Amino acid sequence: MDYTQLNSTHREEMLQAIGIDSVEALFEAIPDSILCAEGLDLMPALSELELQRALKEMADHNHGAHDMACFMGCGAYDHFYPALIDQLISRGEFLTSYTPYQAEASQGSLQAFFEFQSQIARLTGLDIANASLYDGATAVAEAALLATNTTRRSEVLVAATLHPEYIAVLRTVLADLNITITILEATDGKIDPSTVEANCSEETAAVIIQSPNIWGQIEDWEGCFGRAHQVEKTAAIAVFNPIGCGVLKTPGECGADIAAGEGQSLGNALNLGGPYLGLLAAKESYTRKMPGRLVGLTSDGDGRRVFCLTLQTREQHIRGAKATSNVCTNQGLMAMRASMFMTTVGSSGLKEMAEQCWHKAHYLARELCNLDGWAMKYTGSFFNEFTIKCPIDVTEVVNKAKARGILPGVAAKGRRMQGLSQGNELIIAVTEKRTKQEMDLFVDFCKEVSS
């Protein structure tokens, strides 16, 4: 933003224009009890040059994944994306991408969203995908609504190993809809298929299982979804990691009817927590109840290929009673970045990224487990994320690591995890960006801090 000076003459002109005598008159309607009587503790007025220096000095106190070795995950990952994505997305026609209200006049946007849908459908191994949602948590909630709207049932089985923030959003969205959420308890960090079978009934609309789950464990989707399908019409909802699809079986291959996930890792930076990108795909039989928008390919009267907004299922477009969602828009810019990313890296590039994540995560896990007192919390298979038990207070590990320039992972008992664990577990994620030097330095730090 340009530096714009404001002098007393400018203030007087603005006050005259709105018909008041002083700046204080703007705030007369605010009760004295909530006004800041002491004034704000601000630095004195500075010249433009001095202000630039002061702001830079303050900004230099900020540290994060851009200048620290980042082993944090739990739904937000420090992945690489090619520089050309930033270059392309800065073009005006892409940067201003938004919901097309005069849909068919926006052929460029519709084509981009159609290609995005096609890529997500292929990535998940399912028939259809919508034109994106807000983020992973709301995508899971929309998947649950899709299942309940389709089956007309009132119970959703949710794995205890689903991200706790996703569970919290799910509870909020379903709170006033007379839908029961039943939590499936885990055994050794995963959901046993027999637990799904024991809890399924004729009232079960869906079973929601995340893999890799919050602990990093790879769930038995095939086993769990097979048991769910023993009850007719029950939907199997897979919450997936899109990068993991490069080496793991896709939701479709494992029997999922619906797949939901977070698309931040597909070409989107960490962005201080957002905006992110919700992914939703399903079998063709769910098309009519899909939330948001579906872009289709057709031809016009002259036989030319054109794109059209086939379905818009919110209350603004159809009668409220028939609306399947209150989703008002899609994350157009984020979806555009994801589409550029998937096009650039291709299937072979995605596989290579996933393989690097796998091998580097397993290397770090082995090295940490060679230290006295450090051990894996669970023995099952994992992709790029794992949970390790620390021999000392995990908060101390996190704080001291940050002071060393390392973001060591997410404490399972931290605020973000909403009391997921009372122990000293650290959830560590490793992406293709982490180098052997960074991992070895992390191991050396852990050895030092626990000795």
C-alpha positions in Angstrom: 0.0 0.0 0.0 1.3 3.5 -0.8 2.4 5.7 2.1 -0.3 8.5 2.3 0.3 11.4 4.6 -2.6 13.2 6.3 -2.2 16.7 7.5 -4.5 19.0 9.5 -5.9 20.7 6.4 -7.0 17.3 5.1 -8.7 16.5 8.4 -10.6 19.8 8.4 -11.8 19.3 4.8 -13.1 15.8 5.7 -14.9 17.1 8.8 -16.6 19.9 6.9 -17.6 17.4 4.2 -19.5 15.2 6.7 -20.8 18.2 8.7 -19.1 17.9 12.1 -16.6 20.1 14.0 -14.2 17.5 15.4 -12.9 14.0 15.2 -14.3 13.4 18.7 -17.8 14.1 17.4 -17.5 10.9 15.3 -17.5 8.8 18.5 -20.2 10.5 20.6 -22.5 7.5 20.2 -20.0 5.3 22.0 -20.5 5.0 25.8 -17.7 6.5 27.9 -17.4 3.1 29.7 -15.9 1.5 26.7 -13.8 4.4 25.3 -10.1 4.3 25.8 -9.6 7.4 27.9 -5.9 7.1 28.3 -5.2 7.1 24.6 -3.2 4.5 22.6 0.4 3.7 23.3 1.6 4.6 19.9 5.1 5.8 18.7 5.3 9.4 17.8 4.7 10.5 14.2 7.5 9.5 11.9 8.6 10.4 8.4 8.1 7.9 5.6 11.7 6.7 5.8 11.7 6.4 9.6 8.4 4.5 9.5 9.7 2.0 6.9 12.7 1.3 9.2 10.5 1.0 12.3 8.0 -1.4 10.6 10.9 -3.5 9.2 12.4 -3.8 12.7 9.0 -5.0 14.1 8.5 -7.4 11.2 12.0 -8.9 11.8 10.7 -10.3 15.1 8.3 -12.5 13.2 9.5 -16.0 12.5 7.8 -19.0 10.9 8.0 -21.6 8.2 9.6 -19.1 5.9 12.8 -19.0 7.9 12.6 -22.0 10.3 12.8 -25.7 9.8 9.1 -26.6 10.0 7.9 -30.0 11.3 4.4 -28.8 12.0 1.3 -30.4 10.4 -2.1 -31.5 11.7 -3.9 -30.3 8.6 -1.5 -27.5 7.4 1.7 -28.5 5.7 4.9 -26.7 4.5 5.0 -28.1 1.0 6.9 -26.9 -2.0 5.1 -25.4 -5.0 6.7 -24.0 -8.2 7.4 -20.3 -8.5 5.4 -20.1 -11.7 2.2 -20.5 -9.6 2.7 -17.1 -7.9 3.6 -15.6 -11.2 0.5 -16.9 -13.0 -1.9 -16.3 -10.2 -0.9 -12.6 -10.0 -2.4 -12.0 -13.5 -5.6 -9.9 -13.1 -8.0 -12.4 -14.6 -6.8 -15.1 -12.2 -6.3 -12.9 -9.1 -9.9 -11.6 -9.2 -11.4 -15.1 -9.8 -14.6 -15.3 -7.8 -18.0 -17.0 -7.9 -19.5 -16.4 -11.4 -22.9 -14.8 -10.9 -23.5 -14.4 -14.7 -22.1 -17.8 -15.0 -22.1 -18.6 -18.7 -20.5 -15.2 -19.5 -17.5 -16.3 -17.3 -16.2 -19.0 -19.6 -12.6 -18.7 -18.4 -13.6 -19.2 -14.7 -16.0 -22.0 -15.5 -13.3 -23.8 -17.6 -10.8 -23.5 -14.7 -13.3 -24.9 -12.2 -14.3 -27.7 -14.5 -10.7 -28.7 -14.9 -10.2 -28.4 -11.1 -13.2 -30.7 -10.6 -11.8 -33.2 -13.1 -8.5 -33.2 -11.3 -10.0 -33.8 -7.8 -12.2 -36.5 -9.1 -9.2 -38.3 -10.6 -7.1 -37.7 -7.5 -9.8 -39.2 -5.2 -10.8 -42.0 -7.6 -14.4 -40.9 -7.5 -16.9 -39.8 -10.2 -17.6 -36.2 -9.4 -16.2 -33.2 -7.5 -17.6 -29.8 -6.8 -16.0 -26.5 -7.5 -14.4 -26.3 -4.1 -15.4 -25.3 -0.5 -14.0 -23.2 2.2 -11.6 -25.5 4.0 -11.1 -29.1 5.1 -13.3 -28.8 8.3 -16.3 -27.4 6.5 -15.8 -29.9 3.7 -16.2 -32.7 6.2 -19.4 -31.1 7.6 -20.7 -30.7 4.1 -19.9 -34.4 3.4 -22.0 -35.4 6.5 -24.9 -33.2 5.3 -24.6 -34.8 1.8 -24.9 -38.2 3.4 -27.8 -37.3 5.7 -29.7 -35.5 2.9 -29.3 -38.5 0.6 -30.1 -41.3 3.1 -32.7 -39.3 5.2 -31.1 -40.8 8.3 -30.2 -39.1 11.5 -27.0 -40.6 12.8 -23.3 -40.0 11.8 -20.5 -42.2 13.1 -17.3 -40.2 13.5 -13.9 -41.7 14.2 -12.3 -40.4 17.4 -9.1 -40.1 15.3 -10.6 -37.4 13.1 -8.9 -34.0 13.6 -10.4 -32.5 16.7 -11.1 -29.1 15.0 -13.0 -31.0 12.3 -15.1 -32.7 14.9 -15.8 -29.3 16.6 -16.9 -27.8 13.3 -19.0 -30.9 12.6 -20.8 -30.6 15.9 -21.5 -26.9 15.3 -22.9 -27.4 11.8 -25.1 -30.3 12.8 -26.2 -28.9 16.2 -29.6 -27.7 15.2 -30.4 -30.4 12.6 -31.5 -33.2 14.9 -28.6 -35.3 13.8 -26.8 -37.5 16.3 -23.0 -37.7 16.3 -21.6 -41.0 17.7 -17.8 -41.1 18.3 -16.1 -44.4 17.4 -13.3 -45.0 19.9 -9.9 -46.1 18.6 -7.7 -49.0 19.4 -3.9 -48.4 19.2 -4.5 -45.1 17.4 -6.8 -46.5 14.7 -10.4 -47.5 14.2 -11.0 -51.3 14.2 -13.5 -52.4 11.5 -15.4 -54.4 14.2 -16.1 -51.1 16.0 -17.8 -49.8 12.9 -19.8 -52.9 12.5 -20.9 -52.9 16.1 -22.1 -49.3 15.9 -23.8 -49.3 12.5 -27.6 -49.4 12.4 -30.5 -48.6 10.1 -30.3 -45.0 11.4 -26.6 -44.6 10.4 -26.3 -42.1 7.5 -22.5 -42.2 7.3 -19.2 -43.3 8.8 -16.5 -40.7 8.7 -12.9 -41.8 9.0 -9.7 -39.8 8.3 -6.6 -41.4 6.9 -3.8 -40.7 7.7 -5.6 -39.7 10.9 -4.7 -37.0 13.5 -2.0 -39.2 15.0 -0.6 -39.8 11.5 -1.7 -43.5 11.4 -3.0 -45.0 8.2 -6.5 -46.3 8.8 -8.0 -49.5 7.4 -10.4 -47.7 5.1 -11.3 -50.9 3.1 -12.1 -52.9 6.3 -14.1 -50.1 7.9 -16.0 -49.1 4.8 -16.7 -52.7 4.0 -18.4 -53.1 7.4 -20.3 -49.9 6.9 -21.7 -51.0 3.6 -23.2 -54.1 5.3 -26.0 -51.7 6.3 -27.7 -50.7 3.1 -27.4 -47.0 2.0 -24.9 -46.1 4.7 -22.3 -43.8 3.2 -18.6 -44.2 3.7 -16.9 -40.8 4.0 -13.1 -40.7 3.6 -11.2 -37.6 4.9 -8.0 -37.7 2.9 -4.6 -36.1 2.4 -4.3 -35.1 -1.3 -0.5 -35.5 -1.3 -0.8 -38.9 0.2 -2.9 -40.0 -2.8 0.5 -40.0 -4.6 1.5 -43.3 -2.9 -1.6 -44.5 -0.9 -4.8 -46.1 -2.2 -7.3 -43.4 -3.1 -10.6 -43.1 -1.3 -12.4 -44.5 -4.3 -10.2 -47.6 -4.4 -10.9 -48.2 -0.7 -14.7 -48.1 -1.1 -15.5 -44.6 -0.1 -18.7 -43.0 -1.4 -17.7 -39.5 -0.5 -14.2 -37.9 0.0 -13.5 -34.7 1.8 -10.2 -33.0 2.6 -8.0 -30.0 2.9 -6.4 -28.7 -0.3 -3.9 -26.3 1.2 -1.0 -28.6 0.4 -1.9 -28.4 -3.4 0.0 -25.2 -4.2 -1.2 -23.0 -1.4 1.1 -21.5 1.2 0.5 -21.8 4.9 -0.9 -18.2 4.8 -1.0 -17.8 8.6 -3.9 -20.3 8.8 -6.0 -19.3 5.7 -7.6 -18.9 3.4 -7.6 -22.6 2.7 -9.4 -24.9 0.3 -12.1 -27.5 0.9 -12.2 -30.6 -1.3 -15.3 -32.7 -1.9 -15.8 -35.6 -4.3 -18.4 -38.4 -4.4 -19.9 -41.1 -6.5 -22.2 -40.1 -9.3 -25.3 -41.1 -7.4 -24.8 -38.2 -5.0 -24.7 -35.6 -7.8 -28.2 -34.1 -7.1 -27.4 -33.5 -3.4 -23.9 -32.1 -3.8 -23.4 -28.7 -2.0 -22.0 -25.7 -3.7 -21.6 -25.7 -7.4 -21.0 -28.2 -10.2 -19.6 -26.9 -13.5 -20.5 -29.0 -16.6 -19.3 -29.3 -20.2 -21.8 -29.0 -23.1 -22.1 -27.4 -26.5 -24.0 -24.3 -27.7 -26.4 -23.9 -30.6 -23.5 -23.7 -33.0 -21.9 -26.8 -31.8 -19.0 -25.1 -29.9 -17.7 -26.4 -26.6 -18.9 -24.4 -23.7 -19.0 -24.6 -19.9 -22.1 -24.1 -17.8 -22.9 -23.9 -14.1 -24.9 -27.1 -14.0 -26.0 -27.2 -10.4 -26.3 -24.5 -7.7 -27.9 -25.9 -4.7 -28.0 -23.1 -2.2 -31.1 -21.3 -1.0 -30.5 -18.2 -3.2 -30.9 -20.3 -6.3 -33.7 -22.7 -5.4 -36.5 -22.8 -2.8 -35.0 -22.8 0.7 -36.6 -26.2 1.6 -34.8 -27.8 -1.3 -31.4 -26.3 -0.7 -28.8 -28.8 0.2 -26.3 -26.3 1.6 -25.8 -22.7 2.6 -22.5 -22.6 0.8 -22.4 -19.1 -0.9 -19.2 -19.3 -2.8 -16.2 -21.4 -3.6 -12.5 -20.7 -2.8 -11.9 -19.6 -6.4 -8.4 -18.3 -6.1 -7.3 -21.2 -3.9 -8.9 -23.7 -6.3 -7.1 -22.0 -9.2 -3.8 -22.4 -7.5 -4.5 -26.0 -6.7 -5.3 -26.7 -10.4 -2.1 -24.9 -11.5 -0.2 -27.0 -9.0 -1.6 -30.4 -10.1 -1.1 -29.5 -13.8 2.5 -28.4 -13.2 3.7 -31.4 -11.1 1.6 -34.0 -12.8 0.9 -37.5 -11.5 4.6 -38.4 -11.6 5.6 -35.3 -9.7 2.9 -35.9 -7.1 4.1 -39.4 -6.6 7.7 -38.2 -6.2 6.6 -35.6 -3.6 4.7 -38.3 -1.7 7.6 -40.7 -1.8 10.0 -38.1 -0.4 7.5 -37.3 2.4 7.3 -41.0 3.2 11.0 -41.7 3.3 12.0 -38.6 5.1 9.4 -39.0 7.8 10.4 -42.6 8.4 14.1 -41.6 8.5 13.4 -39.0 11.2 11.2 -41.3 13.2 13.9 -44.0 13.3 16.6 -41.5 14.4 14.4 -40.1 17.1 13.6 -43.5 18.4 17.3 -44.2 18.8 17.4 -41.6 21.5 17.0 -42.6 25.1 13.4 -42.1 26.3 11.9 -41.2 22.9 9.5 -43.7 21.4 6.7 -44.0 18.9 3.2 -43.7 20.5 1.7 -46.2 18.0 3.1 -49.1 16.0 1.0 -48.8 12.9 1.9 -47.6 9.4 2.2 -43.9 8.8 2.7 -41.6 5.8 4.5 -38.3 6.5 3.2 -37.7 10.0 3.8 -39.6 13.2 3.4 -39.1 17.0 6.3 -39.6 19.3 6.4 -39.7 23.1 8.8 -37.2 24.7 10.7 -38.1 27.8 10.2 -34.5 29.1 7.4 -32.0 29.1 6.4 -31.5 25.5 5.8 -27.8 26.0 9.4 -27.4 27.1 10.5 -29.2 23.9 8.3 -26.9 21.7 9.5 -23.7 23.3 13.2 -24.5 23.3 13.0 -25.8 19.7 11.5 -22.5 18.6 14.3 -20.6 20.3 16.7 -22.7 18.1 14.9 -21.9 14.9 13.0 -25.2 14.7 9.2 -25.6 14.6 9.2 -29.1 16.1 5.6 -30.2 15.6 2.3 -29.9 17.3 1.9 -30.7 21.0 -1.1 -33.2 21.4 -2.1 -31.5 24.6 -1.9 -28.0 23.2 -4.7 -25.5 22.7 -5.0 -26.3 19.0 -5.6 -30.0 19.7 -8.3 -29.1 22.2 -6.9 -31.4 24.9 -6.5 -34.4 22.5 -4.0 -35.9 24.9 -2.9 -35.4 28.5 0.5 -36.9 27.9 3.7 -35.5 26.4 3.2 -36.5 22.7 4.5 -34.5 19.8 2.8 -34.9 16.4 5.6 -34.4 13.8 5.1 -33.9 10.1 7.9 -34.1 7.4 7.5 -32.9 3.9 9.7 -33.0 0.8 11.1 -29.6 1.8 12.9 -30.9 4.9 16.6 -31.7 4.3 18.7 -34.3 6.0 20.7 -31.6 7.7 17.5 -30.1 9.2 16.3 -33.5 10.4 19.7 -34.3 11.9 19.8 -30.9 13.7 16.4 -31.7 15.0 17.5 -35.0 16.3 20.6 -33.4 17.9 18.4 -30.9 19.6 16.1 -33.6 21.0 19.0 -35.5 22.4 20.4 -32.4 24.0 17.1 -31.1 25.5 16.3 -34.5 27.1 19.7 -35.3 28.5 
